[in-house]
Amino acid sequence: MTRGLIVLVFSALSAAGAQAEAEFSPRVWLNPGVYSLHFDRSKDLRDDNVGLGVELALARDHAVMAGTFINSNRARSRYGTYAWRPFNGRSAGLDLAAGIVVGALDGYPNYRNGGWFVVLLPLLAVEGRRFGANLSVIPTIAGRVDGAVAVQFKVRAW
């Protein structure tokens, strides 16, 4: 039942997005970091991961992102990613896009001693004319990464 509902929603988003693709022009978004709501609330983890990031949406379904922030372990992280968002559409005056983010991230002391590692995360982007948000789920990797629901608010610069 759940799988069928997900396929139906993504199919509708994809069909709606195909019609609007001709109207798309590249966009630049800036963000002040990431807010993460951790699954294990008993740990002393930072939720407000302030920083600076930039996202360049090349097309409705392709974007690149880079930035830096203070992570949940209170260490500096840097990232560079590619977002593939093949499922997109429009609802209530907002552009919606869903897909995956793949890239590299560093700065987590319990994982590779703070060194770089590959990330692969689900992504849901919700965008208005000037403001938007990227939502993702970070999985827990026992003893290395603490899972969370992550929200990245963004403002359109161009």
C-alpha positions as CSV (number, residue, x, y, z in Angstrom):
1,M,0.0,0.0,0.0
2,T,2.7,2.5,1.0
3,R,4.9,1.7,-2.0
4,G,1.9,2.2,-4.3
5,L,1.1,5.6,-2.8
6,I,4.8,6.7,-3.2
7,V,4.8,5.6,-6.8
8,L,1.6,7.5,-7.5
9,V,2.8,10.7,-5.9
10,F,6.1,10.7,-7.7
11,S,4.4,9.9,-11.0
12,A,2.1,12.8,-10.6
13,L,5.0,15.1,-9.7
14,S,7.1,13.9,-12.6
15,A,4.2,14.5,-15.1
16,A,3.5,18.0,-13.8
17,G,7.2,18.9,-13.9
18,A,7.7,17.8,-17.5
19,Q,5.2,20.4,-18.6
20,A,7.0,23.2,-16.7
21,E,10.6,22.2,-17.7
22,A,10.6,24.7,-20.7
23,E,10.0,27.6,-18.3
24,F,13.0,26.9,-16.0
25,S,16.1,29.1,-15.8
26,P,19.1,28.4,-13.6
27,R,18.8,29.5,-10.0
28,V,21.2,30.3,-7.2
29,W,20.1,29.7,-3.6
30,L,22.0,30.6,-0.4
31,N,21.5,28.9,2.9
32,P,22.6,29.6,6.6
33,G,23.4,26.0,7.3
34,V,21.3,23.0,8.4
35,Y,18.8,22.5,11.2
36,S,18.8,18.8,12.3
37,L,16.3,17.2,14.6
38,H,18.1,14.1,15.9
39,F,16.4,10.8,16.5
40,D,18.2,10.2,19.8
41,R,17.3,13.3,21.8
42,S,19.2,12.0,24.9
43,K,22.6,12.8,23.3
44,D,24.1,16.3,23.7
45,L,24.0,17.0,19.9
46,R,23.8,20.4,18.3
47,D,20.6,20.9,16.2
48,D,21.4,24.4,14.9
49,N,24.2,23.7,12.5
50,V,25.0,27.3,11.3
51,G,27.1,27.9,8.3
52,L,27.0,29.1,4.7
53,G,26.0,27.2,1.6
54,V,25.2,27.7,-2.0
55,E,23.0,25.7,-4.4
56,L,23.0,26.1,-8.1
57,A,20.0,24.6,-9.7
58,L,21.0,24.0,-13.3
59,A,17.6,22.5,-14.3
60,R,14.5,21.3,-12.4
61,D,16.1,17.9,-11.9
62,H,19.9,18.8,-11.5
63,A,21.6,20.9,-8.9
64,V,25.0,21.2,-7.3
65,M,25.6,22.3,-3.7
66,A,28.6,23.3,-1.6
67,G,29.1,24.8,1.8
68,T,30.3,24.6,5.3
69,F,28.7,24.5,8.7
70,I,29.3,23.6,12.4
71,N,28.0,20.1,12.6
72,S,26.1,18.3,15.4
73,N,29.4,17.3,17.1
74,R,30.5,21.0,17.2
75,A,33.1,20.5,14.5
76,R,33.5,22.3,11.2
77,S,32.1,20.3,8.2
78,R,32.4,21.0,4.5
79,Y,30.4,19.5,1.7
80,G,30.1,19.3,-2.1
81,T,27.1,17.4,-3.6
82,Y,25.1,16.8,-6.7
83,A,21.3,16.6,-6.4
84,W,19.3,14.5,-8.9
85,R,15.7,15.5,-8.5
86,P,13.8,13.6,-11.2
87,F,10.4,13.9,-9.5
88,N,9.1,17.4,-9.7
89,G,5.9,19.4,-9.9
90,R,4.0,22.3,-8.5
91,S,1.4,22.5,-5.7
92,A,-0.1,25.5,-3.9
93,G,2.2,27.9,-5.8
94,L,5.3,26.0,-4.7
95,D,7.8,24.0,-6.8
96,L,8.4,20.5,-5.4
97,A,11.3,18.3,-6.3
98,A,12.3,14.9,-4.9
99,G,15.3,12.7,-5.5
100,I,18.7,12.0,-4.0
101,V,21.9,13.9,-3.1
102,V,25.3,12.3,-3.6
103,G,28.6,13.9,-2.7
104,A,31.3,14.2,-0.1
105,L,31.3,15.5,3.5
106,D,33.9,15.8,6.2
107,G,34.2,17.0,9.8
108,Y,32.6,14.2,11.9
109,P,35.2,13.1,14.4
110,N,33.7,9.6,14.9
111,Y,33.7,8.8,11.2
112,R,37.0,8.5,9.4
113,N,38.6,10.8,12.1
114,G,36.9,13.8,10.6
115,G,38.0,13.0,7.1
116,W,36.0,13.0,3.9
117,F,33.3,10.4,3.2
118,V,30.6,9.7,0.6
119,V,27.0,10.7,1.4
120,L,23.9,9.5,-0.3
121,L,20.7,10.9,1.1
122,P,17.0,11.3,0.0
123,L,16.0,14.9,-0.8
124,L,12.7,16.8,-1.0
125,A,13.0,20.4,-2.1
126,V,10.2,22.9,-1.6
127,E,10.7,26.2,-3.4
128,G,8.8,29.5,-3.7
129,R,9.8,32.6,-5.7
130,R,12.3,33.8,-3.1
131,F,12.4,31.2,-0.2
132,G,12.6,27.5,0.0
133,A,13.8,24.5,2.0
134,N,15.6,21.2,1.4
135,L,14.5,18.3,3.6
136,S,16.4,15.1,4.1
137,V,16.7,12.1,6.4
138,I,20.2,11.3,7.7
139,P,20.5,7.6,8.7
140,T,22.1,6.6,12.0
141,I,25.4,4.8,11.5
142,A,26.1,3.3,14.9
143,G,29.1,4.9,16.6
144,R,29.8,7.2,13.6
145,V,26.9,9.4,12.6
146,D,23.8,10.3,14.6
147,G,20.6,10.1,12.5
148,A,18.3,13.1,12.1
149,V,15.7,14.8,10.0
150,A,17.5,17.7,8.4
151,V,16.0,21.0,7.1
152,Q,18.0,23.5,5.1
153,F,16.3,26.8,4.7
154,K,17.3,28.8,1.6
155,V,16.8,32.2,0.0
156,R,17.0,32.7,-3.8
157,A,19.9,35.1,-4.7
158,W,19.4,34.8,-8.5
